[in-house]
Amino acid sequence: MKVLLTGAQGQLGRCLTESAPTGTDLVETDIAELDLADSERLMSGLIDIAPELIINAGAFTAVDRAEEEIESATRVNDTAVGVIAGYCNSAGCELIQVSTDYVFDGTKRSPYLPDDPAKPLSVYGRTKLGGENAALGGCDSSWVIRSSWAYSEYGQNFVKTMLRLTKERKQIEVINDQRGSPTYARHLAAAIWRLAEVKPAARILHCTDAGELSWYDFAEAIFAEGASLGLIDRAPTLIPVSSSDYNAAATRPAYSVLDNEMTNDLLGIEQMHWRVALQTMLARF
Ligand SMILES: NC(=O)c1ccc[n+]([C@@H]2O[C@H](COP(=O)([O-])OP(=O)(O)OC[C@H]3O[C@@H](n4cnc5c(N)ncnc54)[C@H](OP(=O)(O)O)[C@@H]3O)[C@@H](O)[C@H]2O)c1
């Protein structure tokens, strides 16, 4: 099967590339080969490549920067997905659109189900929701897979930032009033390939590692596991702060745990607990 991957240089993109099933004719693209912000060239690029499946892992992922760069975030996360979905529908191509827990407002106190109403709090969340709607509304053979708090050995993510900061700071402030589920991007990649194979009837799926915690708890675990693997010499002092004290440009949901049950049933997979997933990633680091 000829599969076009966007965002191939990103952390999820690299995990998808590494885990592509044998026999996949994978066309890896990132901004240099297929700029999602350029609708015209995007459409002609898609026509030239003529894939049978598109996995859209490319995105404007700078959550705080998106508050200022609304137009760029919209073009990449929303408008481009409309172009891709339009191509897919006319060419008989399938589409897997990767999305985020930040489409929810975080007022729930039990895991979000795929059909819970989305009410994003940020530009990033709004543009990603726009992308979900563009995928589902524009292409009959499309799926949205939402994940949260993704990390891996690649790119920029919370785990790598925490490990780096152990060398630079004696104390670190970390938010303790946002709860979610970290997800090793390799696990999300595996679920995406399984989704491509199963093609379930449900079109919105949730996929994270199991369990929930705050960013503060996650930082504590990263230092503990990093120390036990000899990755850090000295854990900095962790200082819990509230989201309002932290004052990030974008508002994040206070609670964004996603319910994976339907995904597990449909894809025949089981989530790994976040702590085991973290140990697995750090052991490869
Ligand atoms: N990271 C998370 O915590 C998280 C959580 C839930 C869902 N997701 C979703 O998962 C997907 C993959 O995210 P990720 O964590 O792998 O992010 P990432 O590492 O930032 O990867 C995104 C990739 O898209 C590329 N890109 C940006 N603008 C582009 C453009 N105009 N045209 C083509 N490519 C462009 C980026 O290039 P540059 O690096 O040069 O910008 C990067 O290579 C995204 O849909 C994201 O919304 C991520």
The ligand as an ORCA input file, in Angstrom:
! r2SCAN-3c Opt
* xyz 0 1
  N       3.193     16.381     21.123
  C       2.082     16.131     21.816
  O       2.067     16.190     23.056
  C       0.812     15.746     21.099
  C      -0.287     15.377     21.855
  C      -1.459     15.014     21.198
  C      -1.518     15.058     19.828
  N      -0.446     15.453     19.117
  C      -0.560     15.503     17.671
  O       0.299     14.506     17.138
  C       0.754     14.911     15.848
  C       2.257     14.796     15.792
  O       2.800     15.639     16.791
  P       4.319     15.544     17.239
  O       4.334     15.455     18.714
  O       5.037     14.524     16.424
  O       4.790     17.003     16.842
  P       6.118     17.501     16.160
  O       7.273     16.724     16.685
  O       6.102     18.980     16.289
  O       5.902     17.080     14.643
  C       5.125     17.821     13.748
  C       5.860     17.867     12.442
  O       5.093     18.652     11.507
  C       5.984     19.538     10.867
  N       5.330     20.717     10.313
  C       5.103     21.911     10.908
  N       4.592     22.785     10.027
  C       4.481     22.109      8.852
  C       4.049     22.482      7.555
  N       3.645     23.721      7.282
  N       4.078     21.551      6.579
  C       4.526     20.285      6.828
  N       4.962     19.889      8.034
  C       4.941     20.793      9.032
  C       6.961     19.915     11.960
  O       8.104     20.541     11.439
  P       8.892     21.613     12.375
  O       9.408     20.827     13.525
  O       9.939     22.140     11.453
  O       7.882     22.639     12.791
  C       7.233     18.539     12.573
  O       8.205     17.827     11.835
  C       0.196     16.327     15.637
  O      -0.987     16.239     14.905
  C      -0.121     16.803     17.032
  O      -1.155     17.754     17.027
  C       0.738     15.776     19.724
*
